[in-house]
Amino acid sequence: MTTDPRRALPKTDAVLALPLMGEMAATWGRPLVTDKVRRVLDDARCAIGPGGTVPSPDEVAKTVAASLATLDAARVRPVINATGVVLHTNLGRAPLSEAARAAVNAAAGYSTVEFDLATGGRGKRGATVNTLLRELSGAPGALAVNNAAAALFLALGAFARDREVIVSRGELVEIGGEFRIPSIMEAAGARLVEVGSTNRTHLADYVNAITDRTAMVLVVHPSNYRIEGFTAAPPLPALVAAAHEAGLPLLHDLGSGLLTGHLGDEPTLAESLSAGADLTVFSGDKLFGGPQAGIVVGDGALVQRLSRHPIARAVRIDKLTLAALEATLLSHLGGRRGELPVWRMLDAPLHELTRRADRLAGSIGWRARVREGTGMVGGGSLPAERLPSVLVELSCGPSGEAAVMAALRAGETPVIVRAERGRVLVDLRTVAPEEDDVLEKALLAALP
């Protein structure tokens, strides 16, 4: 009679008794490690056929440890961004300023998130942030929520549920993570009315679509793509005037949060408000340079209605974000935009990048050369714009660029780079000067 080899599988307790599993349990907790052991044993039980090999307790333990190592590698970790993409979505977009990081650390324990020190009673969450936003923007109303999509969802849910919202076909964007404007509108209970065509929408298209079922006009800045050539769109002031003539509010999804000035063709908050937009929505973690947040500014009565809507409770921001946002706002209000890492990177002079690149290449030796190149703003902002930069180009030898890039990602401090024509490119625009020494050591360790 043939003995089923699965009977020889080690017992769960026998594997858990091994020293390696004790170390894993100290880090990950015994319940998780026990579950992993059982899963490995279940997989082995299914894989073992007649005459199959039964794993030993040590082999099971090593498989569990490898699985936990994979899980550990996927945890949120600091990295050096040497890609040249300033607002790298996969790397967390805008790095926080030193002041914002200090504020987050200070707020991490007990804090006055909803406590009024003057009265000893309950305070209003976000009151300081909203006050600072009003001061910065000049708008009578302001509200911060957890991201820009949430701000848009809140506005649509509050003012357009079971009613129509007019949007140009050319502005029905997908904003990342497969979240699309039509999907957000549907989830908020609003009915989409498309006007115009993909490339040309006229003022008359909006006016002719207005009925007694219309709740608002929505303008969305297509920040992550560009249509060129035979195009047309009404200027925002004319569109605001048409909406107001019909007694409707205009909601402007600004996108990146550029406050003033010029950066390619990116619209600014100042322009949106001066055009008369009733509500303007933008991100806190793009060109605004702060934490992930959705910011709404505009008409005071409308913003007040938003703040009292049930959805506002579901999309409110946490104490750490509030602290970081307060610090970021103070940098803007104090005229200290240079404190924000995003703007230090965007404004970095080429001669300074060249100096740092020459030093790095000199340390690496013959495998490195300095050349001109370009980076990107990223984060769904200015898709066609390129940032002039200075690159350190690395020769990877027979191992190839994929092996070098993998070695850089596997380092104690992972370094993220890009490749071009078989060579690794390091763009120091997105590397903080204080990271240069760590970057140099990582490159020397990864190069063959």
Stockholm file with secondary structure:
# STOCKHOLM 1.0

chainA/1-448         MTTDPRRALPKTDAVLALPLMGEMAATWGRPLVTDKVRRVLDDARCAIGPGGTVPSPDEVAKTVAASLATLDAARVRPVINATGVVLHTNLGRAPLSEAARAAVNAAAGYSTVEFDLATGGRGKRGATVNTLLRELSGAPGALAVNNAAAALFLALGAFARDREVIVSRGELVEIGGEFRIPSIMEAAGARLVEVGSTNRTHLADYVNAITDRTAMVLVVHPSNYRIEGFTAAPPLPALVAAAHEAGLPLLHDLGSGLLTGHLGDEPTLAESLSAGADLTVFSGDKLFGGPQAGIVVGDGALVQRLSRHPIARAVRIDKLTLAALEATLLSHLGGRRGELPVWRMLDAPLHELTRRADRLAGSIGWRARVREGTGMVGGGSLPAERLPSVLVELSCGPSGEAAVMAALRAGETPVIVRAERGRVLVDLRTVAPEEDDVLEKALLAALP
#=GR chainA/1-448 SS CCCCGGGGSCCHHHHHTSHHHHHHHHHHCHHHHHHHHHHHHHHHHHHCCTTCCCCCHHHHHHHHHHHHHHHHHTSCCCCEECSSEEECGGGTSSCCCHHHHHHHHHHTSSCCTTBCTTTSSBCCTTHHHHHHHHHHHCCSEEEEESCHHHHHHHHHHHHCTTSEEEEEGGGCCBCSTTCBHHHHHHHTTCEEEEESCSSBCCHHHHHHHCCTTEEEEEEECCTTCCCCSSCBCCCHHHHHHHHHHTTCCEEEEEESCCCSSCSTTCCCHHHHHHTTCSEEEEESSSTTCSSSCEEEEECHHHHHHHHHSHHHHHTCCCHHHHHHHHHHHHHHHTTCGGGSHHHHHHHCCHHHHHHHHHHHHHHHCTTEEEEEEEEEEETTBCTTCCEEEEEEEEECGGGHHHHHHHHHHTSSSCEECEEETTEEEEEGGGSCGGGHHHHHHHHHHHCC
#=GC SS_cons         CCCCGGGGSCCHHHHHTSHHHHHHHHHHCHHHHHHHHHHHHHHHHHHCCTTCCCCCHHHHHHHHHHHHHHHHHTSCCCCEECSSEEECGGGTSSCCCHHHHHHHHHHTSSCCTTBCTTTSSBCCTTHHHHHHHHHHHCCSEEEEESCHHHHHHHHHHHHCTTSEEEEEGGGCCBCSTTCBHHHHHHHTTCEEEEESCSSBCCHHHHHHHCCTTEEEEEEECCTTCCCCSSCBCCCHHHHHHHHHHTTCCEEEEEESCCCSSCSTTCCCHHHHHHTTCSEEEEESSSTTCSSSCEEEEECHHHHHHHHHSHHHHHTCCCHHHHHHHHHHHHHHHTTCGGGSHHHHHHHCCHHHHHHHHHHHHHHHCTTEEEEEEEEEEETTBCTTCCEEEEEEEEECGGGHHHHHHHHHHTSSSCEECEEETTEEEEEGGGSCGGGHHHHHHHHHHHCC
//
